[in-house]
Amino acid sequence: MAGALLGWVGNTVYRRLLARLLRRRLARDKLPHHVAIIPDGNRRWARRRGLPAVAGHLRGYQVARRTLDLLWSLGVRHVTFYGLSRENCLYRPREELENLHRLLGRAVEELARDKRVESGRTRVFFGGDLSLLPGWLVESMEWINSSTKGNAPYTLAVAVCYSGRWEVEEAARRLCREAGAWEGLRKAMVFGWLPEPDLLIRTGGELRLSGFLLYHVAYTEFYFTRRLWPAFDEAELYRALLSFQRRERRFGR
C-alpha cells in the first residue's frame, strides 16, 4: 500500500514538472483557435477502480473544467466538448442518464456564475437533439444559450445527444422548410456558426470520431491518446498542442 502511494506521488510530481517544461515550449502565436475534444473513458476509469459510473463522470467533469481553464488561459478562444452522443442518450441505462442529467444541470449553473460568462466575454452553447433530455434541463440549456448569445470573444460549445449525421439531416430539413436551397447548409447546422476546429483531441485509446462534428473536421488535425479522460492532465494537453504546432497545414494545397 505504501509503495503504491509513493509511486502515485512520484508520478504526480513528475507529470507536474513535465507540464511546466512542455508549457514553456509552446509557441503562443501558433496555438489553435478552436479545439474540439472527445473526452472518452470515464466509465472505464471508474470500473478499474471499483467505482460506479457516476464517479467516473464526476471526475471527467472536473477534468473538463480544468482543461477549459487551461485552454482559455493560453488564449484558445473556442472549445467544443462532445458531452453525450445521441446513441448515449437513447441507450444508456436510466440511472446513469439521470446522473448525467444532474451533472449537466450543475454545469449550466456553474457556468452561469462564472466571471468570464457574467462579464460578457464568453458564450456558452449546448446543441444537439435536446428533445431527448428532460424538460427542466432543456430549459436551463436554452436559457444559457440565449442569454450568452452576444458574448465574445470566447466560446464554450457542448454537443449533447448529438451525432454528425443527425446535424446534417436537421440542417437539410431546415433548409428545405425555410429556403428550399442548399447553399447555406453549413450555416443551418447546429454548430455551423463556429469556426471549424483546428485540433481535435480524443482520449481513451479509440481511433474513431464516433459521429462528432463529421461535416466540420475535414481539415482538422487529430490527436489520439490512450489516457482515459479522467486521467487527462496538463502535460497531456500540452503534448497535444505541441503535436499540432509541429504539423504543416496545407488544406489540400
Buried (B, 14 or more C-beta within 10 A) or exposed (E): EEEEEEEEEEEEEEBEEBBEEBBEEBEEEEBBEBBBBBBBBBBBBBEEEEBBBBBBBBBBBEBBBBBBEBBBEBEBBBBBBBBBBBEBBEEBEEEBBEBBBBBBBEBBEEBBEBEBBEEEBBBBBBBBBBEBBBEEBBEBBEEBBEEBEEBEEBBBBBBBBBBBEBBBEBBBEBBEEEEEEEEBBBEBBBBBBBEBBBBBBBBBEEEEBBBBBBBBBEEBBBBBBEBBBBBBBBBBBBBBBBBBBEEEEEEEE
